[in-house]
Amino acid sequence: MKGSDPNKFGDRLGDAAKARQAMLDKARAKLAALAESKPERDAERARIARERDERDAARKAEKEARLKREAVERAAAETARLEAERREAEERERAATEEKTKLAKLLVDQKAARDARYAARKSRSGKR
């Protein structure tokens, strides 16, 4: 019987133990190498974080400047719009006043013409 040979089973157990030990040694060697390079990795991470913070601060400052600039532009546009509206209102008011003046003059001229016609009619009827 093949399975009943004790040397083979013991060999398999030994091989498995050696394999586990080899994996453990390999993991320990990797951990030791990582532990040696930890300060350099930490310094690199700190440098990257510092650069990221600097970029974020620059972006924030740029955004604040842009928002201030846009606020100033909006205020200027609003002022210009209000000024244009004021000028348009003044122009409409002036045009309305001018139209009223023309209408008043027209009415006075029409009344004068009507009175002249009436006076002429009276003077013709008075000669007879």
Secondary structure, 3 states (H helix, E strand, C coil): CCCCCHHHHHHHHHHHHHHHHHHHHHHHHHHHHHHHHHHHHHHHHHHHHHHHHHHHHHHHHHHHHHHHHHHHHHHHHHHHHHHHHHHHHHHHHHHHHHHHHHHHHHHHHHHHHHHHHHHHHHHHHHHC
